[in-house]
Amino acid sequence: MQLQYKLIKVVCPRCGAEKEVPVPNSLFSQKKTGHIKIRVPKGVVCQEHVFIVFLNINGKVIGYETVDLSVSSITEFEPPEKKSVD
């Protein structure tokens, strides 16, 4: 079975870069109510920003949210080792 896609025009809320992004039709058929949230990583629409796009169940963009911080691993949040004071 071949996946069917809907092309969604996505605009970076920080820099305004635009790109059509393919979203599987199955995502819309599985979601009966509410909104669809898609995290857009760096490099998909623009080279610098990570953001979230909100779609209604018909595939219309209804909003964006910027991401303040994106981490690649939990070790980025480990506190530095305490140095003993003698």
Secondary structure, DSSP 4 states (H G I P E B T S, - for coil): -PPPEEEEEEE-TTT--EEEEEEEHHHHHH--SS-EEEEE-TTTS-SS--EEEEE-TTS-EEEEEE-S---S-GGGGSPPPPPPP-
